[in-house]
C-alpha cells in the first residue's frame, strides 16, 4: 500500500507507472468519500452502495447510460441508496452507544428539511428512517406546510425558527389531530402567543424551548452559537418561562429542551462541553417538575469535505461513533449524578444525512493551455531582436543543468517579452510576430518548470511563480452560482476529481471556470494531497472525447440555495438505485429534466408569446427592408423559437463533436 508521503514525493507523482490507488490518494477520496466513493481498477470513480451484497456502481457506466438516453448535461446524480445508508449508519451508531453504555432511554433522529427540501430526498429519508422512528424538523411557514401531512403516528415534528400566530395556530391544530409536533420557543414573544392561543382554544399545547448556551461551537459557524446566538432564550428567560408555566399548572407541557451550537462542529471536546451544559439545564428543569421527554442536541454532526487532519480548515476530528458516544455518555453521566431520568435523545443531523448522496457531473467544454503544443515558435530571419533572443533562450535550455541557470533564463525571457510587447504597442511589431513571442515565452516557461521538477527544486520563488503562470483554465458546463454557491460565498471546499482516466497520471494544473460572465465564476480551492490547493490535477483533453469532472458532497444546501445568475437554471437530475441483477449494478428510477430557457425567462417576466411577437416584428421588418429573404427570415424566427424549450446550459456534444461510442 502507498502512504501519503510516498504519493507526495516528486518521484511518485512524476512516475510513468500511475495507478488508480495513487489517484485515490491524490484526490483524498478516503478522507471525504468513505465509505461510499472510491477509484476502481479501471481508473473510474465508483460508488459502494453498502448493501448486504456489497454492490458497487461504476459512475462512468451511469454517465454513459444517461447519455444514451439523451439526457442533457450538466447532471446531478442522486444515489438514493446512500441516503438510506446514512440513516442506518447514524441510527446504528447511537444504538451501539446506547447499548454499550447502558443508556436507559432511546434515540430519535429528525431530518431538518432546510438542508434539502426536495420531495424525493425527504421521502427517501423518511422511508429509510421509518423503522427507527425518524421525524422531521421545519423552520419556516412553507416548510411547516410541507411537513405536516408527512407526520404520522408518534413521529416527531420539531418546529424551529421564527413563528407568527398563524404558524403557531397550525402547529396546535396538528397536535389536536394527534400529531407529535413540538413548537420550540425561540423568543419570549412566541411563548406569550402560545399561551394566548391555548387559552382561546381551550387546548393546552405541548412545547419545547431552545436555550442559548455559553459554549460556542467550533469551526466556520462558531460565531452563530454562544450567548450571542440568533435564536433561543437565555437561562434567565428560561427560568422566567418555567415560573409562568408552574404558576399556571402547565409545567408538564414543556416536553423538549433544545440547543444548537452551530453547523459543522469541528472538535469533539466542544460537543461534549455543550452537551454537558445543556444536560445540566435539563436536570434542573426536571427537578422543578417539568415533564421533559426529549433532549434535542440540534445539528452540527460534521462532514469531512476536505481533510481528516486535525487543525486543517474544514477538518472534523471525530468519527460518527465517537460523536454518538460523546452525546450518550455525557448525558448519562450528568443525569446519574443529578438523580434524574435520562431523556430521549434527539439530533438534527441534516448535512451528515444528505451531503454524500448527490454528485454533480460536469463536462469540460475546453481548456486554455498557455504552452500549447501546436503553437508556432519559428522565428523568421528578419524578425526583431527580442524574438531572436527568446528563440536563443529556448534552444539554450537543453544545456542548462543548475537552478541558477534556469532562473536567469526565466528573467531573460520576461525581459524580452516586455520588449516585444512594447514594440507591438508602438507599431514596430505586427500581430503575428507578437503571437510568436508569446508562444516562445510560454514554451520557455514550460520547459523551465519541467526542469525544476526533475531537479526537485521547490524552495525558489520563481518555481511557484512559473507554475501559477502555467496553470490552465478548464471551461466547464455549469454555473458556480447555481450549483456551488457556498464555495463562491463562504469558501466551502467541495471535492472535485475526474470521473475517468484515473489510472493515468494527471499532468496538467487546472483551474475550473464556469459559464457565467463573472471573473469570480471559478473554483478557487481544491481538495488534494498536494501542498498547493490552488489548482486541480487534471489530464490533458483529447479530441472527440468529453472529459467529465465529478463534484462531490453536493447534497446538503447546494440544491436549495442556488442563484439564477445569468439565468442558468437547475441542472438535470437522475435518481439511481443499486441492484446487482441489473446491467452495471444499477437502475435509474427517475429523470428530471433541467430548467428550460422559457421557464427561466418567465421567472424574470419574459414570456414566449410576447417575445415571439417582438422577434416576428423585427424579422418581418428586415424582410421588408431587403436585409434577408422571406424564407431566410422565417428560418431565423423558427430557430429563435426552438431555443425556448432547450436547456439553459451548453450541449457538450455539440462543442466537442464527440465520436459515437
C-alpha positions in Angstrom: 0.0 0.0 0.0 1.2 3.5 -0.8 1.1 6.0 2.0 0.6 9.8 1.7 4.3 10.6 2.0 5.1 8.2 -0.9 2.4 9.8 -3.0 3.5 13.3 -2.4 7.1 12.6 -3.3 8.2 14.0 -6.6 9.4 10.6 -7.8 6.0 9.1 -7.3 3.9 12.0 -8.7 6.1 12.1 -11.8 6.2 8.3 -12.3 5.1 6.9 -15.6 3.6 3.9 -13.8 0.5 5.7 -12.4 -2.2 3.7 -10.7 -5.8 4.1 -9.5 -4.5 3.8 -6.0 -2.3 6.9 -6.5 -5.3 8.8 -7.8 -7.3 7.8 -4.7 -4.6 9.2 -2.5 -4.0 12.3 -4.7 -7.7 13.4 -4.6 -8.1 12.3 -0.9 -11.0 10.1 -1.7 -10.7 8.1 1.5 -10.9 11.3 3.6 -14.2 12.7 2.2 -15.7 9.7 0.3 -15.6 6.9 2.8 -17.5 4.6 3.0 -19.1 5.3 -0.4 -16.8 6.7 -3.1 -13.6 5.1 -4.4 -11.5 4.6 -7.5 -11.9 1.2 -9.1 -9.3 -0.8 -11.1 -10.5 0.6 -14.4 -9.5 4.1 -13.2 -13.1 5.2 -12.8 -14.9 6.8 -9.9 -17.2 4.2 -8.3 -19.8 4.0 -5.6 -20.2 1.4 -2.9 -23.9 1.0 -2.2 -23.3 -0.6 1.2 -26.0 -3.2 0.8 -25.7 -6.8 2.0 -24.2 -7.9 -1.3 -21.6 -5.1 -1.3 -22.8 -3.9 -4.7 -20.6 -1.3 -6.5 -21.5 1.0 -9.3 -19.1 2.4 -11.9 -20.1 6.1 -12.3 -18.8 6.2 -15.8 -21.3 3.5 -16.8 -24.1 5.5 -15.2 -23.0 8.6 -17.3 -22.8 6.5 -20.5 -26.3 5.1 -19.9 -27.8 8.5 -19.3 -26.1 10.0 -22.3 -27.5 7.1 -24.4 -31.0 8.2 -23.2 -30.3 11.7 -24.4 -30.1 13.4 -21.0 -28.5 16.9 -21.2 -25.5 17.6 -19.0 -24.6 19.0 -16.5 -26.3 16.4 -14.5 -27.0 15.8 -10.8 -26.9 12.1 -9.9 -28.6 11.2 -6.6 -27.5 7.8 -5.3 -30.6 7.1 -3.2 -29.0 4.1 -1.5 -26.6 6.5 0.1 -29.4 8.3 1.8 -30.6 5.0 3.2 -27.1 4.1 4.2 -26.5 7.3 6.1 -29.8 6.9 8.0 -28.8 3.4 9.0 -25.2 4.4 10.0 -26.5 7.3 12.2 -29.1 5.2 14.0 -26.7 2.2 14.3 -24.1 4.5 15.9 -26.5 5.7 18.5 -27.9 2.3 19.0 -24.4 0.9 19.7 -23.6 3.8 22.1 -26.9 3.3 24.0 -26.3 -0.5 24.3 -22.6 -0.3 25.2 -23.1 2.5 27.8 -26.4 1.0 29.1 -28.3 4.2 28.5 -31.8 3.9 29.9 -33.7 5.7 27.1 -33.6 5.7 23.3 -32.6 8.0 20.3 -34.7 9.7 17.7 -33.2 11.3 14.6 -35.1 14.1 12.9 -34.2 15.4 9.5 -34.1 19.3 9.2 -35.7 19.8 5.8 -34.0 23.2 5.2 -30.8 21.2 4.3 -32.6 19.8 1.2 -36.3 20.2 0.9 -36.7 18.2 -2.3 -39.6 15.8 -2.0 -37.7 12.8 -3.3 -35.0 13.4 -0.7 -37.4 13.8 2.2 -39.4 10.8 1.1 -36.4 8.5 0.8 -35.1 9.6 4.2 -38.5 9.1 5.9 -38.9 5.7 4.3 -35.4 4.6 5.4 -36.0 6.0 8.9 -39.4 4.5 9.5 -38.0 1.6 11.4 -36.1 4.0 13.6 -39.0 6.4 14.3 -37.2 9.2 12.4 -39.0 12.5 12.3 -38.7 16.0 10.7 -37.7 19.5 11.6 -39.0 22.6 9.9 -38.1 26.2 10.3 -40.5 28.3 8.2 -44.1 28.5 7.2 -43.6 26.8 3.9 -41.6 24.0 5.4 -44.2 23.5 8.1 -47.0 23.2 5.5 -44.8 20.7 3.6 -44.0 18.6 6.7 -47.4 18.4 8.5 -49.0 15.9 6.2 -46.0 13.6 6.4 -46.1 13.3 10.2 -47.8 10.1 11.2 -48.0 8.0 14.4 -45.6 9.1 17.0 -43.1 10.7 14.6 -41.6 13.9 15.9 -42.1 17.2 14.0 -39.9 19.8 15.7 -40.8 23.3 14.7 -37.9 25.8 15.0 -37.4 29.3 13.6 -39.4 32.4 13.9 -43.1 31.7 14.1 -46.1 34.0 13.7 -49.5 33.4 15.1 -50.8 31.6 12.0 -47.9 29.1 12.2 -48.4 28.5 15.9 -52.1 28.0 15.4 -51.4 25.4 12.7 -49.0 23.6 15.0 -51.7 23.5 17.7 -54.2 22.2 15.1 -51.7 19.4 14.3 -51.5 18.5 18.0 -55.2 18.3 18.2 -55.1 15.8 15.3 -52.9 13.7 17.5 -49.6 14.6 15.8 -46.4 14.7 17.9 -45.3 18.2 16.7 -43.5 20.4 19.1 -43.2 24.2 18.6 -39.8 25.2 20.0 -39.9 28.6 21.7 -37.1 30.7 20.1 -38.0 34.1 21.7 -40.2 35.1 24.6 -43.0 36.5 22.4 -43.6 33.1 20.9 -44.2 31.7 24.4 -46.7 34.5 25.1 -48.5 33.8 21.8 -48.7 30.1 22.6 -50.2 30.7 26.0 -52.8 33.0 24.4 -53.7 30.5 21.7 -54.1 27.8 24.3 -56.4 29.9 26.4 -58.6 30.9 23.4 -58.8 27.3 22.1 -59.2 25.6 25.4 -56.4 23.3 24.4 -53.1 23.4 26.3 -50.3 22.8 23.8 -47.1 20.9 24.4 -44.0 22.9 23.6 -40.2 23.0 23.6 -37.7 25.7 24.3 -34.3 26.4 22.8 -31.7 27.6 25.3 -28.7 29.8 24.4 -25.6 28.1 25.9 -22.4 29.8 26.9 -20.5 27.1 25.0 -19.5 28.2 21.5 -19.2 25.9 18.5 -16.0 25.3 16.6 -15.2 25.8 13.0 -16.6 28.1 10.4 -20.0 28.6 12.1 -18.8 29.1 15.6 -20.0 32.7 15.7 -23.6 31.6 15.3 -23.5 30.0 18.7 -22.9 31.1 22.3 -24.6 33.9 24.2 -24.9 36.0 21.0 -26.8 33.3 19.1 -29.6 34.4 16.9 -32.1 32.1 18.4 -33.1 30.8 21.8 -33.8 32.0 25.3 -31.2 33.0 27.8 -31.0 31.0 31.1 -32.8 33.8 32.8 -35.6 33.8 30.3 -36.0 30.0 30.6 -36.3 30.4 34.3 -39.0 33.1 33.9 -40.8 30.9 31.3 -40.8 27.9 33.7 -42.1 30.1 36.5 -45.1 31.1 34.4 -45.8 27.5 33.4 -45.6 26.4 37.0 -47.9 29.2 38.2 -50.4 28.1 35.5 -50.1 24.4 36.4 -48.6 23.7 32.9 -45.1 22.5 33.8 -45.9 19.2 32.2 -46.4 20.9 28.8 -42.7 21.7 28.4 -41.7 18.4 26.8 -38.5 19.3 24.9 -35.2 21.1 25.6 -33.3 22.2 22.6 -29.8 23.7 21.9 -27.7 24.2 18.8 -24.0 25.1 18.8 -23.6 25.5 15.0 -23.2 23.6 11.8 -20.0 21.5 11.2 -18.8 21.1 14.8 -15.1 20.5 14.2 -13.9 19.4 17.7 -15.4 16.6 19.9 -14.5 18.4 23.1 -16.7 21.4 22.1 -19.6 18.9 21.6 -19.0 17.3 25.0 -18.9 20.7 26.7 -22.2 21.9 25.1 -23.9 18.5 25.9 -22.7 18.8 29.5 -24.1 22.3 29.8 -27.5 21.6 28.3 -27.9 18.4 30.3 -27.3 20.4 33.5 -30.2 22.7 32.4 -32.3 19.6 31.6 -31.7 18.1 35.1 -32.6 21.4 36.8 -35.9 21.7 34.9 -36.8 18.1 35.6 -36.2 18.7 39.3 -38.6 21.7 39.1 -41.4 19.4 37.8 -41.1 19.9 34.0 -42.0 16.7 32.1 -39.2 17.0 29.6 -39.2 13.9 27.4 -36.7 14.9 24.7 -33.3 16.5 24.8 -32.5 17.9 21.3 -28.8 18.5 20.7 -29.5 20.1 17.4 -27.4 19.7 14.3 -23.7 20.0 13.8 -22.5 16.5 13.1 -19.5 17.2 10.9 -18.8 16.1 7.3 -15.3 16.0 6.0 -15.3 18.0 2.8 -11.5 18.3 2.7 -9.2 16.7 5.2 -9.2 14.4 8.3 -6.1 16.2 9.6 -6.9 17.8 12.9 -6.5 21.6 12.7 -6.8 21.9 9.0 -9.6 24.1 7.5 -12.8 22.0 7.3 -11.4 19.1 9.2 -13.5 17.0 11.6 -11.5 15.4 14.4 -14.0 12.6 15.3 -15.9 9.7 13.8 -19.6 9.1 13.7 -19.4 6.5 16.5 -17.3 8.9 18.6 -20.0 11.6 18.1 -22.7 9.3 19.3 -20.6 8.0 22.3 -19.9 11.6 23.4 -23.5 12.6 23.5 -24.8 9.4 25.1 -22.0 9.2 27.6 -22.1 12.8 28.7 -25.9 12.9 29.1 -25.9 9.6 31.1 -23.1 10.9 33.4 -24.9 14.1 34.2 -28.3 12.5 34.7 -27.0 9.9 37.1 -25.0 12.5 39.1 -28.2 14.6 39.3 -30.5 11.7 40.1 -32.9 12.3 37.2 -34.2 10.0 34.4 -32.3 10.0 31.1 -34.3 11.8 28.3 -34.9 10.5 24.8 -32.0 11.9 22.7 -32.7 13.8 19.5 -30.3 15.2 16.9 -30.9 17.1 13.7 -28.0 15.9 11.5 -29.2 17.0 8.1 -25.8 17.7 6.5 -24.4 14.3 7.5 -27.5 12.5 6.2 -27.6 14.2 2.7 -24.2 15.5 1.7 -22.8 12.3 0.2 -25.8 11.2 -1.9 -25.6 13.8 -4.6 -22.8 14.4 -7.1 -22.7 16.9 -10.0 -21.4 15.6 -13.3 -19.9 18.5 -15.3 -18.5 18.2 -18.9 -15.3 20.2 -19.7 -16.1 22.2 -22.8 -12.5 23.2 -23.5 -9.2 24.2 -22.0 -6.9 27.2 -22.3 -3.3 26.0 -22.5 -0.7 28.7 -22.5 2.0 26.4 -23.5 0.0 24.9 -26.4 1.9 22.1 -28.1 0.9 23.3 -31.6 1.9 26.9 -31.2 4.2 28.4 -33.8 7.7 29.2 -32.5 9.7 29.5 -35.7 11.3 32.9 -36.0 12.0 34.5 -39.4 15.5 35.9 -40.1 14.1 39.4 -40.4 12.3 39.3 -37.1 13.1 41.9 -34.5 15.9 41.1 -31.9 13.5 40.3 -28.9 12.1 37.3 -30.8 15.6 36.0 -31.7 16.6 36.4 -28.1 13.6 34.4 -27.0 14.4 31.7 -29.5 18.0 31.5 -28.4 16.9 31.2 -24.8 14.6 28.3 -25.7 17.3 26.5 -27.5 19.9 27.0 -24.7 17.7 25.4 -22.0 18.9 21.9 -23.0 22.4 22.9 -21.9 21.3 24.3 -18.5 21.9 22.0 -15.5 21.6 24.2 -12.5 18.6 26.0 -10.9 20.6 29.3 -11.1 20.9 29.0 -14.9 17.2 28.3 -15.2 16.2 31.3 -13.0 18.4 33.5 -15.2 16.8 32.2 -18.4 13.4 32.9 -16.9 14.4 36.5 -16.1 15.8 37.0 -19.6 12.5 35.6 -21.1 10.5 38.1 -19.1 12.6 41.0 -20.2 12.5 40.0 -23.9 8.7 39.5 -23.8 8.3 43.0 -22.3 10.4 44.4 -25.1 8.2 42.6 -27.7 5.1 43.9 -26.1 6.4 47.5 -26.1 7.3 47.2 -29.8 3.8 45.9 -30.6 2.2 48.9 -28.8 4.4 51.3 -30.7 3.6 49.7 -34.1 7.0 48.1 -34.7 5.8 44.6 -34.4 2.9 43.0 -36.2 0.3 40.8 -34.6 1.7 37.5 -36.0 5.2 38.3 -34.5 3.6 39.3 -31.2 1.9 35.9 -31.1 5.1 34.1 -31.8 6.8 36.0 -29.0 4.0 34.8 -26.6 4.3 31.2 -27.8 8.1 31.3 -27.3 7.7 32.7 -23.8 5.2 30.0 -22.7 7.4 27.3 -24.2 10.3 28.5 -22.2 8.3 28.7 -19.0 7.0 25.1 -19.5 10.5 23.7 -20.1 11.9 25.6 -17.1 9.1 24.2 -14.9 9.7 20.7 -16.1 13.4 21.1 -15.4 12.7 22.4 -11.9 10.5 19.3 -11.2 13.2 16.9 -12.4 15.7 18.6 -10.1 13.2 18.5 -7.3 13.6 22.3 -6.8 10.8 23.8 -4.6 12.4 26.5 -2.5 13.0 29.1 -5.2 10.3 31.8 -5.6 10.4 31.6 -9.3 9.2 27.9 -9.2 5.8 28.8 -7.7 5.6 31.9 -9.9 6.1 29.9 -13.1 3.7 27.2 -12.0 1.0 29.7 -11.3 1.5 31.3 -14.7 1.2 28.0 -16.5 -2.0 26.9 -14.7 -4.6 26.0 -17.3 -8.2 27.1 -17.4 -10.7 24.3 -17.8 -14.1 25.7 -19.0 -16.9 23.7 -17.5 -20.5 23.5 -18.4 -22.1 24.7 -15.1 -22.7 27.8 -13.0 -20.9 28.1 -9.7 -23.7 30.5 -8.5 -26.4 27.9 -9.2 -24.6 24.7 -8.2 -21.9 25.6 -5.8 -23.0 28.9 -4.2 -21.4 28.0 -0.8 -18.0 27.8 -2.5 -18.3 31.3 -4.0 -19.9 32.8 -0.9 -18.0 31.4 2.0 -15.2 29.4 0.5 -16.7 26.0 1.3 -14.4 23.4 -0.3 -16.0 20.6 -2.3 -14.1 17.6 -3.6 -13.7 17.6 -7.4 -12.0 15.0 -9.5 -12.1 13.4 -13.0 -14.5 10.6 -13.4 -12.2 8.5 -15.6 -8.5 8.1 -16.7 -7.6 7.8 -13.0 -5.1 5.1 -13.9 -3.2 7.8 -15.9 -1.1 10.5 -14.3 -2.9 13.9 -14.3 -0.1 16.1 -15.8 -1.9 19.4 -16.1 -2.6 22.0 -13.5 -6.2 23.2 -14.0 -8.5 25.9 -12.7 -12.2 25.1 -13.1 -14.1 28.1 -14.5 -17.8 28.2 -15.2 -20.1 29.5 -18.0 -21.0 32.8 -16.3 -19.7 36.2 -17.3 -18.2 37.0 -13.9 -14.5 36.7 -13.3 -15.1 35.1 -9.9 -17.2 32.3 -11.5 -14.4 29.8 -10.8 -13.3 27.3 -8.2 -10.5 28.7 -6.1 -9.7 25.9 -3.7 -9.3 22.2 -4.4 -9.2 19.1 -2.3 -6.0 17.1 -2.9 -3.0 15.8 -1.0 -0.7 18.4 -2.6 0.7 21.3 -0.6 -0.7 23.7 -3.2 -4.5 23.5 -3.3 -5.0 26.4 -5.7 -5.3 24.1 -8.7 -6.8 20.7 -9.6 -4.5 18.0 -11.1 -6.2 17.1 -14.4 -5.5 15.3 -17.6 -4.8 16.9 -21.0 -8.0 16.9 -23.1 -8.2 14.6 -26.1 -10.0 15.1 -29.3 -13.5 13.7 -29.8 -13.9 12.6 -26.2 -15.8 14.5 -23.5 -13.8 14.9 -20.2 -16.1 14.8 -17.2 -15.4 16.1 -13.7 -17.4 15.0 -10.6 -18.3 17.5 -7.9 -19.0 15.6 -4.7 -20.9 16.1 -1.4 -23.4 18.3 -3.1 -26.5 17.0 -1.4 -26.7 19.5 1.6 -27.9 23.0 0.9 -26.5 23.4 -2.6 -29.7 22.1 -4.2 -31.7 24.8 -2.5 -29.6 27.9 -2.2 -28.5 28.2 -5.8 -28.8 31.5 -7.6 -30.2 32.2 -11.1 -27.2 34.3 -12.1 -27.1 34.7 -16.0 -30.4 32.7 -16.0 -28.7 29.3 -15.6 -31.4 27.1 -14.1 -31.5 23.9 -12.2 -29.5 21.1 -13.9 -30.9 17.8 -15.0 -31.3 15.1 -12.3 -31.2 11.3 -12.3 -32.2 9.2 -9.3 -30.1 6.0 -9.2 -30.5 2.8 -7.2 -28.1 -0.1 -6.8 -29.3 -3.5 -8.0 -26.8 -6.3 -8.9 -29.4 -8.0 -11.1 -29.3 -5.1 -13.5 -26.6 -4.3 -16.1 -24.0 -2.2 -14.4 -25.5 -3.0 -10.9 -27.9 0.0 -11.1 -31.2 1.2 -12.4 -32.5 4.7 -13.0 -35.7 5.4 -11.1 -36.4 8.9 -12.2 -35.1 11.6 -14.5 -36.0 15.2 -14.0 -35.0 17.5 -16.9 -33.1 20.7 -16.2 -34.8 24.0 -16.3 -35.8 25.1 -19.8 -35.0 28.6 -21.2 -38.6 29.6 -21.3 -39.1 28.7 -17.6 -36.1 30.8 -16.5 -37.3 33.7 -18.6 -40.7 33.5 -17.0 -39.1 34.0 -13.6 -37.9 37.4 -14.7 -41.2 38.3 -16.6 -40.2 37.4 -20.2 -42.9 35.3 -21.8 -42.7 33.3 -25.1 -45.8 34.9 -26.7 -44.6 38.4 -26.2 -41.0 37.6 -27.2 -42.3 35.8 -30.3 -44.3 38.8 -31.3 -41.4 41.2 -30.9 -39.0 38.9 -32.7 -41.5 38.4 -35.5 -41.9 42.1 -36.0 -38.2 42.6 -36.1 -37.7 39.8 -38.7 -40.6 41.0 -40.9 -39.2 44.5 -40.8 -35.8 43.2 -42.1 -37.6 41.3 -44.8 -39.4 44.4 -45.9 -36.0 46.3 -45.9 -34.5 43.6 -48.1 -31.9 42.6 -45.5 -32.9 39.0 -45.6 -35.1 36.9 -48.0 -38.5 35.9 -46.6 -37.6 32.2 -46.3 -34.4 33.0 -44.6 -36.2 35.3 -42.2 -38.7 32.7 -41.3 -36.0 30.1 -40.7 -34.3 32.6 -38.3 -37.6 33.1 -36.5 -38.1 29.3 -36.2 -34.5 28.9 -34.9 -35.1 31.5 -32.3 -38.4 30.0 -31.1 -36.9 26.5 -30.9 -34.5 27.6 -28.2 -37.3 28.3 -25.7 -37.7 24.6 -24.9 -34.0 23.9 -24.7 -31.9 23.6 -21.6 -30.2 26.7 -20.3 -26.7 25.1 -20.4 -24.4 24.3 -23.3 -24.6 21.0 -25.1 -21.1 19.5 -24.7 -21.6 17.1 -27.6 -22.3 20.0 -30.0 -19.0 21.6 -28.9 -16.7 18.6 -28.9 -18.4 16.7 -31.8 -17.7 13.6 -29.8 -17.4 10.5 -31.9 -20.0 7.7 -31.4 -19.1 5.1 -28.8 
